[in-house]
Every structure is written in C-alpha cells, then in structure tokens.
Amino acid sequence: MNIRWPVDSDLPELVDIYNQAIRSGVATGHTQEFENVDRMNWFKNHDQSDYPIYVLELDHKIIGYGSLSPYRKGRQAMRTIAEVSFFLDEAYSGQGYGSVLLMKIIEDCPRLKIKTLLAILIDINEKSIGLLEKFGFQKWGHIPDVIEFEDKTCGHLIYGLKISGIKDKMG
C-alpha cells in the first residue's frame, strides 16, 4: 500500500472513483456523473504544498483518494481551516483503507499549517460518519432537510477536528 501525490494520468481513475460515490446516492450531492474534463479544474487547483490530493494505491492500482480544500477561500482569518474529503473504490470499502488514508491526511496537517479540519457530508453517509468519529471528529453542525435527491431529502452535517493535540488522542 502506498499514498502518494497525484500525476496527470491519475485523473481518469480519480473521476471513476468519484462517479462511484455519485452512484451510491449517499456520498456526495452530485447527481450526474463527471467526465475527466469536468474535473480538470478541481484537479489543477490542488497542490502538495497547500491543499493536496492524496492518492491511495494497492499493488500499483489506485483504490482511493483524499483531498484538502480551502474553507471559505480568500477569507484570511480562516486560512488554517481546511475541508477534508475522501473516496474509496467501492470494491475496497470497509477494509481499513479509509482509515489509512484519513490518518495520512491528518498527520500532514501540521506541515500545511492546518489547525482545523472540517468534513461536510450528507447525514445518511453512515460509513463516512463512522470513519470520522473513529478519528475524533465531532459533529459541529447539522442543517436538516436541505439536500434534495429525486427519492429522498437529507441533511448536511459538519464534522470538525482540532489538529492541535491530536497526536496525544491518537496514540
């Protein structure tokens, strides 16, 4: 298993994994799948020196990825807050790979001068909620009944984690 920075040729596999999340109906608010070109700006707006994408490989196959994004970009007082996102190929879900990926992202926050992580997710995404809580994230907010899919209405959750002192909590 390896976690590395992405290269341009990784984009199709990252898009495929994200499209799996869209099809799941619980992992993202998008309802239509993306083409590679649709995600090019997202891909190019991440850089390992500030808001990275972390590619998770197993036997040279990409099985997941995570990313950090600015929270309320351009607001200087919020520059030490980042939004964390993570996605796994559905064939590898529930096998501990999400934990490895989230651990790496959390451990990288001091290098990036990130003091607070936020995860903003759909309230029916039980797998992600469980993973976040495993790493000490706490529910900081809930906006009920604002996400409308064709067959259901869901809420938005905000989970947060203060990075300072996290090493003590995680052992």
N, C-alpha and C positions, 0 to 999 in steps of 0.2 A: 504494500500500500504506500502511496506517495501523495503528498499535497504540494502543488507547485503553482507558479504563476501561469496564466494562460498565454497561448500564442494564437495568432490569427486563425490558424487551421482548426482550432478547437471550437470555433463559433457554431458550426452545424450540430455538434454533439450537445453543446450547452442549450441551444434552441430546442433540440429534440427533448431533452430532459424537462425544460420549462413547459413545452407543449404537453408533456405527460401530466404535469401539475395542473394545467388548464383543464385537461380532460377529466381529472379527478373531481372537479367541482367543489373542492374544499380548500385548495391551497393558494389560490390567487383570485383576484376579482376579474381577471380577464376571462372572456367567454369565447373569443376567437383565437385560433392558433396563429403563430407567427411564422413568417418566412425569415431566412437568415438576414436578408437586407433590412427587415423591420427592427432587428435587434442590434444593428451595427453601431448606432449612436450610443446605446446603452453600453455596449462592449468597449468602445473607444473612450468613454467617459470614466473608466476605472483605470487606476494606475497603482502599481505596487507601493508607491511612495506616499499615497494618502488614502485612497479608497479602493482597495484591491478586490480582485476576483481570486478566489482560491479554488483550484481545480483538484478534485479528488480522483486518483487513479488506482485501479487494482489490475495488476497484470497488464499494464500499458493500455487499459481501457478506461475511459472517463465514466465514472459511475455517479458523480455528483459534483456540485459546486456550491460555493457560498460567496457572498459579496457584502461589502460595506458601502454604504451610500451616505452622502451628507444629509443631515436632518435640517430642514428649513434652510437650504443652501443660500449663502450670501448674508446670513444674519450672524455677524461676528461673535456675538455673545453665546452662540450655540455651536461654535466650531469644534468643541470637544465631545459633541454628541454624534453618534453615527447610527444609522439604521442597518440592522443585520438581516440578511435573507439567506436561505439555504434550501437546496433542492437535491433530491436523490433520484436516480433512475429507479423506477418502481420495483424492478427485479432485486434491488439491494436494500429496500426499505425494511426496517425492523431488525437489522443485523448488527447494529452498533456503529455503522459508518457515519451516521449523522452526528453521533457523539464525538467521534474523532475529528470531524470537520469543524464542529462548533467549538471544540476545545482549542483547536489551532487558531481560529479567528479570535477567540477571547485572549489567548496568550499573545497575539500580535498587537493588541490594542495599545499597550504602553509604548511600543515603538512608534505608533502612529499618533500618539498623544491624544487618544480617545479615552475619555473618562467615564462615559455612559453609553451603553448600548440600548437601543430600542428595537423591539420586534413588533411590527404592526401586522396583524393577521386576522383572518376570518375566525369567528368564535366557534365554528364547528370543526376546525382543524385540530382534532384531538392529538394526533401524532406530534405535531409541532409544539403544541402546548405542553405535552409531557416532556419533550426534549428540553424545552426552555426551562421548565420548572426543575428538572434534574440538575441544571447548571446554575440554579439560584435566581433565575429571573422571577420577578414578581409581577402580578397583574397590577398595573398602574392606572388602567382606564378601560372602560367599556362603553362603546357607542352602540346602543341596541337598534336592531331592525333598520339598518341603513344600506345594506348590500342586497340588491335585488337580482336574483337569478330567475330564469323562467319558471322554475318549480319550487323555489324557496326564497325566503327572506332571512338574512343573517345579520349579525352584528359585527362590529370591528373591535378587536382587542388591542390594547397597547401593553406590552410586557417590557419591563426595564431591568437593567442590571448596572449597578455601580461597579466599575472596574477596580477602583482602589480597594485594597484589602482582599481582593478575590482569591489570591494565592492561598491565603490563610483558610478560606472557606473550602477550597477545592483540594486541599491537602498538598 
